[in-house]
Amino acid sequence: MKFAWNKIKKPVFILGPMSDITTLPLMKICKYFGADIIFSSMVSSHAVVHENQKTFKIIEFTKKERPVIVQLFGSSSEDMIKAIKIIEKKIKPDGFDINLGCPAPKIVKNMCGSAFLKDYNKAFEFVKKIRENYNGQLSVKTRLGVNKFDVLPLLKKFEEIGIDAITIHGRTVNQKYIGKSDWKSIHEIADQLKIPVILNGDIVDQKTAHLELKKSNIKGVMVSRMAMQKPWVFKEFKIKKDYYPSNKELVKIIKLHMKYYLMYNKNKAFIEMRKFLGSYLKGFNHAKELRKMAVSINNQNDFNNLLKKINHEYLSQK
Ligand SMILES: Cc1cc2nc3c(=O)[nH]c(=O)nc-3n(C[C@H](O)[C@H](O)[C@H](O)COP(=O)(O)O)c2cc1C
């Protein structure tokens, strides 16, 4: 069935976009644990228009990960429209998301991401032009405002022009990652819009997620950082119980994730995998030594040695 935001059933649990992290291996692992929708890492519309091959690699996915929403950032609506057409033709994602929230200096300097929140008229015109030129599922991910919660009128205008869904990271741009995500303001937004609103920021467990889902019209939650540390958070959402993989299952997850990396990017697989091993190994008692090994794995041999050590120290004892 074709994906449409207005057909999704509450609650949906979404893997959020993380540059260099939400690529095919993590998409697959989170899908395995039950993620309902996947957002790709953001990619530059300018890079897409210039057919940058590395950029296409970042948003690669297979039909098993669907629905997949490709997130784009840019400063020119013309580039965004062209990029959507190019990606549509190549990989036909289930929708596109416009990044209007990234506060990273290199993005803002180029008048992309959260730079648009400094001028709501400009943000509106930008999104409107894209909407007028693309009929598919089009969503926006943003923050509460630049230094206070004042984004709601803009979001209402987005709804009027046919934007299909909104994800809100409940912080202002100036907050970057300081403080707590303000879920209350997200609920206020959700209760004033008819289109799906997705709550994002600081969701780390199933209990909080389900509690927040009861508070308003929000359609779902998006999880980014915690999905990197414990992708089984999606399983927890579904079973509505905390979940602690056994050492044996952790090894299975580590092997699977490594396999996906080797399939995706053989050259960088071991180095990329280091990003995940640290938190996967947290689950083992006295994990310090294992984590020391994990931060320097470079090849299959290093990886096998790590597994041997785990096997020797933790699995053979049972
Ligand atoms: C390493 C990293 C990369 C990120 N990259 C993106 C991105 O490409 N696009 C985006 O909209 N948000 C990006 N974010 C923001 C997250 O998707 C999310 O909005 C934020 O981390 C709050 O949610 P969380 O508490 O569940 O992580 C990134 C966050 C991190 C930590």
The ligand as a Gaussian input file, in Angstrom:
#p B3LYP/6-31G(d) Opt

LIG

0 1
 C       24.583000      13.228000      15.222000
 C       23.270000      13.859000      14.923000
 C       22.923000      14.117000      13.616000
 C       21.692000      14.708000      13.308000
 N       21.352000      14.924000      12.020000
 C       20.122000      15.403000      11.714000
 C       19.680000      15.513000      10.369000
 O       20.365000      15.123000       9.419000
 N       18.444000      16.056000      10.165000
 C       17.616000      16.455000      11.184000
 O       16.499000      16.918000      10.948000
 N       18.008000      16.321000      12.459000
 C       19.213000      15.793000      12.739000
 N       19.571000      15.614000      14.049000
 C       18.579000      15.934000      15.103000
 C       17.776000      14.688000      15.502000
 O       17.097000      14.078000      14.431000
 C       16.751000      15.029000      16.585000
 O       15.900000      16.036000      16.130000
 C       17.415000      15.507000      17.898000
 O       18.580000      14.764000      18.173000
 C       16.453000      15.370000      19.079000
 O       15.922000      14.070000      19.156000
 P       16.543000      12.903000      20.121000
 O       16.557000      13.449000      21.507000
 O       15.614000      11.730000      19.923000
 O       17.930000      12.649000      19.626000
 C       20.800000      15.052000      14.357000
 C       21.152000      14.772000      15.673000
 C       22.363000      14.177000      15.968000
 C       22.696000      13.874000      17.393000

